[in-house]
Amino acid sequence: MKPKKSWFKSELLSLLLLFLGIFAVRSSLADHYYVPSGSMEYALMGGDRVLVSKTAYGLRIPFTRIELIGGKKVSRGDVVIFDSPQDGTRLIKRVVGIGGDSVSLRNGHLSIDGKALATGFESVESIGAHIAPLNLEDGGGPDIDSLVIPAGMLLAIGDHRGNSLDGRYFGLIRESDVYGKALGIYRRRDEGFVWRPL
C-alpha cells in the first residue's frame, strides 16, 4: 500500500510541475491569441489564431510584469497584445504611433510627422517595416489631429478603421503594458492550419 501512495504522490507532483512549466512558458515566452472580431481586417480576420512572442520586447518573470532582460522597443507597425485601459479586455491592435511621433488620421488614412503612409493604393499603408491592408468599408472612424505621443507611450488602432474600438476611444497605452508581439497567423477559420507572418 505504501509504495502505491508514494508512486501516486510522485506522479501527481510530476503532473503539477509539468502544468506549472507550461503555464510559465505561456506567461513569459510564447502564447497564442484568438482573434474575436474583424477590427484588424484585412491582416487578421475574426476567428484567426495567432502565435505571440512574449520575449520580443524583453523577458519577464513568469506570472508577473517584472522585466528580467530588456528587449527591443515596440516599433511602428507591430501588431501587439495588451489589455484595454478602458475595461481590461485583452486586445490585438497595430501600433501606429510611438514616443515622439505626431500622428494624424483623416478619413481612415494615417500621417506621421506630416508624411502620409498610403502606398499609392488608398487601402494600403506602409507603417514602419509593415504593409497594412486596410478595411475602410465602414469609413475611417474618428479622426486624430496632430497627436504628439509622449515617450514610453503608444497609439494602437485597428486596421478596420471604421469598426475598431481602439486608442482613439481609450487613449494611449504604456509600452510596458504590451504583453507580446503577434508573429503570424497559424490557423484561419476557413483554411485550417496555415502560416502567414505579420
Order of alpha helices (4+ residues) and beta strands (2+ residues): alpha-beta-beta-beta-beta-beta-beta-beta-beta-beta-beta-beta-beta-beta-alpha-beta-beta-beta
